[in-house]
Structure formats: C-alpha cells, structure tokens
Amino acid sequence: MTFLNGALLFGASAIAIPILLELLNRTRIEKTKWAAMQFLKKSHEQHQKKLRIEDLLLLLIRCLIILMITLALARPVLPGDNFLGLSSTNAILVIDNSYSMDTSNGVDTRRDRAREAGEAIIDSLPTGSKAAIFLASDDLEPAISVPTQDMSLVRSTLRNYPATSQSTNLASPLTSAIDLLTSDQGAKGELYILTDGQSLGFRDFTQIINTLETAEARFPASMIFLGQGTEPNLGVSMLRPDSELVSTRRPVRFYVEVTNYGNTEARNTNVYLSLNGGAPINDAVIELIEPGQSKVVSMDARLAKDGYHTVTASIPADRLKADDQRSIALQAHDTIDVLLVEGTEARDEKDRSLFFLKNALQPVPDSRKKDFYIQVEEVSAKNFRAANLARADIVVLSDVANLSSALVSSLADFLRNGGGLLIFPGPNTDEGFYNDVLFDEYAILPASVYESEEVAGQVYSFDASQPEHPIPAIFTGGQGSLNTAVFYQRAELVPSAWPPEEERPRLRPEALRLAGKPVTVVSYSDGQPAIMERAYGDGRVVLFGSTADTRWNDFALRAVYLPFLHRAIGYMIQSQDDRLNIRAGQPFMLNLSDSYVDATATVTNIDERDVPFEVVETVELIDGQASLRISDVRLAGGYQVVLNTQPETVLKFAVQFDPTESRPELISDQQKELLSEAVQVVTWEQGADLRGQMQAQRAGTELTGIFILLAFLFLIIETILAQRSSRSR
C-alpha cells in the first residue's frame, strides 16, 4: 500500500492525545480510606476490572477514529495493473490546438480548460518528474519537445502557447508524437491527450486506436475530453468573387456564405464586407438561417487600384470568434493583357484562325476597345519573341507550327511565374514539336496531340451532362449548354500518368517539380478528352482539341462561346490568386523574378488581432527560382508583405481556416468505449478533482472512502460506549 499524501501520516501522532488525557484523568483521582468500605473491597475490585476494560476499549476506539481520519487524509492506494509507484515519471501532454478549442460556453473557452487541465496534470506528478508539451492540429508542433524538470517553463508554456486557425486530425500528430518519443529506446512515461473531442479530429479512428495500443507498454495514455456539447455559433464558410476576372474598371461582386453550426435558428444576421483590413464598405442582412443550414448573400466592391488586395467578410462575434470572419487575397488588374500568336498566314483578318477569338475577347465597339478591361496584342508566329511575354498575362497559340528552343524556355518561365497559356491546334500544327518538346521534354502540355482524320458524316459534341471543372460548371441546359456546338474534326488528346510511370529520357528534371497532374476540362460525347489543362508552376495551361476558328467546328458561332472563353481566361488568371490564398498552417510560397534574390521581406497581419504578427524573411534562390517562403503562419486573416526594393514592393496574401472544424459534433459514447480499451478515458467537468484522478490512476485503487467509512462506524460505536460509561457506576 502507498499513500498519495504521505506527509499527512504524521497526523497519526494525534493518537497520543486521548491516551494522555486518560493518564491525566487518572492522576487526579484522590484516594480516601474509609473503614466501612473495607467490607466492599472485594466487590469493588471486581467492578473496577470491568470499568477498566470499558475505559480501555473506549480509548482504543477513539485512537482508531483518529487513525482512520489520518489514513483517509493521506489517501492510501493499492497497486493496480498500471502501477507506476511514486517514482518520478515523464509526462507527455498532447494538446488539441485546433480553432474549435476557442469555443466559449459564455464563461471560458475549451482552450482555457485545456490549460487548467494541463496544470492539474503537472501538479499531480511525483517529485522529480519531467514534462513535455506537443500541440496537435493538422500537424504536430513541439512546444517543449524534450521532457524537462523546469516546471516553471512547463507552466508558462501551458498558459501562453499560441492559438491557431487550423483544423484537427489527431491521427497524424499522435503518430508523430509517438514516433518521436519511442525513438529513444529506453524512454518511458505517461501520455496525456487533451481534446474537445470533435468527431472531425477522430475521422481516422482506427489509426488512432492502433497508435495508442502500440505505445501502451511504454506510454500508457489518458485521453481527457474537454468539450461540453453544441454552443450557438455562426461561421463565414465561404467567400469568393463572382468573376475570375477582377478588374479595377468595374465593380466586383462577392458571394458570402454563412453557416449556422448551432442548434437554434439565427435571425437577422448582419454580414459585412471590408477591403485591406479597413472599415466595412458594404453590408447585407440574412433574415433566417435554420440550424445546420447555410445562406449566401452577395455584395459589391470596387477595387480602386491595380495590385494586391485582401477582402474580408465578417459577422458579429459569437461563441466561436475564429470563424466569424474570412479573408481572401486577390490581384486587381487595370487590364488583362492577352497576347494572341497567330499561326495562319492569311492576309485577310477574317481568314485568320484567331479572328473569332479576338473579337470575343473584346465584345465592344472599336471606339471602346481601348477602355475595355481585356486588352489584346496580336503577333504572327514568325514575329513572336520572348519580349512579348513581358507584357502579357495570357498567351494564346493558335495553329502555331513550332517555336524555337529559346522561346520555349522563356514560355516555361512565363508559366512558372503565374502566366496562362491557351493552345488551339490546327492544320499547321507540328505534332513532333508539340509531343517531343512541349509534352515529353518540358511537360507543358497536359496531353500529347495527334491529328485525327476527318470522317465524312461523323460529328462530335461536348458532353455537358455533368460538368465538374470550374470552367464549364455553369453551362448547363438550353441555349447556354455546351452540347450545342458541333465538331466535325478534332485532334486526339492522349494524356499519360503523372508523375510518369515509365522512363522519359527527354523529360527535364524541373518539369517533375513544376508540372501538375493533367485534368480533363470537358470531354466529347464519346468520352474522349475535348479540353485538358494542367498547372505549371504558378501558371496554367489549357489545351483545346479543336481549332479556334470554324475550320473544324462551329463552336465560335454559338452563344456559349464568348462566356466560355472568358471563363477559361479568368480561370487561368485566377491561378495567380490561388497562390495568394493558403490554408492555416501551410507555408506561403511566392515565386518572384531573379532581381528579388536577397531582398528582405517584412510580413505583418492586416486584420486586427490581440497578438500582432510580424516576421522578417529573405527571398532565396530555391531550385533555380527566386522564392519567398513564410512558414509560420497559423492564424487566419489577411497579411501584407513589404519587400525592401526601390521603390518598395507591396504584396498581400490570405490565410484561411477549414470551415469543417466549426462542425460541433462530438465523438459518440460508443467510440469512447472503444477508446477506453486502449487508454484511460476521462470526461472532465470543470471543478472536478482532475489532479486526484490522475494521481489515483498513476498509483492504483484509492482506499480513502473505505477509511472514511471506518472512521464513521468507529465514531458511532464510540458514542454508544461513551454514553454507557457516563452513567452512574
């Protein structure tokens, strides 16, 4: 048997008090000789023996009462299966650090309870123990990676560790923590997992169970649940612009989605829109959002100047402030500059392959084309130079036979830095150049290109039954349906696995890093790819399977052609914004021109926060590319980057939370039962003696209750005997 409060055993010395009182009482008795009593001496001696026995029994019971109370206060325990004795131990705390931990019950947050629970665990450790702290979200962040005896440092870390806007999947962080701990073959200790128990964090439930069972022999675990059910909560679950083409020359419409994650309806919810961390410039009201439902509102904003901006949608603060606003970063363009490279050598403009496309890009009278937000420059394939790329956002190649090696290299750099490339084949297309150079060597094309023979009477159409790609997603039904276009000749697009399964001798090493997976945008009705695309660095390439004019199809004559083309252009432009928006916890990477190498970048947060954010990074050359990398950004919101160039270069980016973390569902009681087979499961209510629970778990079965009961029984017996002994003797 051991004692959790062994120091209180000294209280057993109080047993001397009733003994001392008994002795003192005896010394006070005065003996008086009386002749008449001599006749009663024999009877008296017999009665005196009986009284002495009663007094000794009463004394013994009083001593036992004191002893039982002392033992109860000392908290005796019997060793159990998980007996670790009272020797020092290594306590490993893995704390859920997702943004749902900021959910408040109106008094405190789950994160506050995690800090309080962590301190209770530290208080329960035997003298000489060590502790380490890991923060778990989508990944594992060591706050104190090596167990330390400096409990002041441990307590300070518990009270001040930074919050994040990340979501949680406990499977990966737990695996990482166990791997780190067990890398020391002699290491043993106790593992404590503190979490609000949201089901999202346990989506890989089997992996979590297996990880904990594997580590059980060396790191017996306790999982402490801090959540207290659903709280009223609304969150901004989506914010996006209506158009991919964001121009300063026209207002931009933004769609904001608000989701009710609580269990009561929300009425008259105010939604605000602000730019670059400023005051709201527009607002809207959602009259009713039912529990578990979402509503979308639209608001307009005009971006006054070209360049980088952040847009923030917000709602009034509630029980979970982390999801009450959402920011996106984007680039506003005074103009979108499109370079058209014409491969057809026709003198008459109407006979050129880009005639329809050029006019579709600028569907306004000639007098207004200079003021239109899409500006077009046209060059022939023979006059196409690398210098043209410096003035372009999008390049369109139509029926171009081939390009020089230097020009292909410049085009690859143009894509890597965020440019867009739109390719239409035609009669002049050199299949060998496209397949050997653009596909096999540079991996710019999403597919190899083979001209298909025209078959008399054979026609094709787009399969628009269920368009999933962002470009064709809105074109369904009626005159706006893609399947109204007719194709009577096409090039065969043949994608291949990426990364390549077979050896490709021509493939450049950097292509494996820059080229993304080929994706089908639209298929023909017979299932063959009609349009394909792939990411390339920060840019995108879209490859059509037919001509840009009416030689192989009548697509350019259909009503859907113009909006489809604008969405394709917008999709490629939007890729430049995709790199500006990252998920909380991900590194922000931005490719820059080589002139920025060694430039210093100061990064600060734009949105108001309790804790300001500021880091200084340097633009470095990574894999031959000037890149700015900012790795430690874990709070959602808008950020500004100022490069110390002359003049200063100002960029912006946004960090976004995963709205699924706002879902309030906790893991089920059945799952907790399954967990209890691998770990000690504790559902901790604030105010409960968590410290005592942890101490009892560490030592074994606590006997405090038994000794309290014995003290109570002895007290009853003492009362009865004392009453009897107080009678006349």
Salt bridges, closest charged atoms under 4 A:
ASP55 OD1 - ARG729 NH2 3.30
ASP102 OD1 - ARG111 NE 2.82
ASP108 OD1 - ARG113 NH1 3.06
GLU119 OE1 - ARG155 NH1 3.72
GLU119 OE1 - ARG159 NH2 2.90
ASP123 OD1 - ARG155 NH1 2.84
ASP139 OD1 - ARG634 NH1 3.46
GLU141 OE1 - ARG634 NE 3.71
GLU190 OE2 - ARG698 NE 2.92
ASP196 OD2 - ARG110 NH1 3.10
GLU231 OE1 - ARG319 NH1 2.81
GLU244 OE2 - ARG567 NH2 3.54
GLU265 OE2 - ARG267 NE 2.86
ASP300 OD1 - ARG253 NE 2.87
ASP334 OD1 - ARG249 NE 3.19
GLU345 OE2 - LYS382 NZ 3.28
GLU349 OE2 - LYS358 NZ 3.45
ASP366 OD1 - LYS369 NZ 3.14
GLU377 OE2 - ARG391 NH2 2.79
GLU378 OE1 - LYS358 NZ 3.18
ASP399 OD2 - ARG551 NH2 3.51
ASP413 OD1 - ARG416 NH2 3.29
ASP436 OD1 - ARG506 NH1 3.70
ASP440 OD1 - ARG504 NH2 3.56
ASP440 OD2 - ARG506 NH1 3.58
GLU441 OE2 - ARG508 NE 3.04
GLU510 OE2 - ARG508 NH1 3.72
ASP526 OD2 - ARG490 NH2 2.77
GLU533 OE2 - HIS469 NE2 2.92
GLU533 OE1 - ARG540 NH1 3.39
ASP538 OD2 - ARG579 NH1 3.43
ASP549 OD2 - ARG551 NE 2.68
ASP554 OD2 - ARG558 NH2 2.76
ASP578 OD2 - ARG540 NH2 3.43
ASP623 OD2 - ARG513 NE 3.61
ASP632 OD1 - ARG634 NE 3.59
GLU702 OE2 - ARG75 NE 2.75
GLU718 OE2 - ARG62 NE 2.71
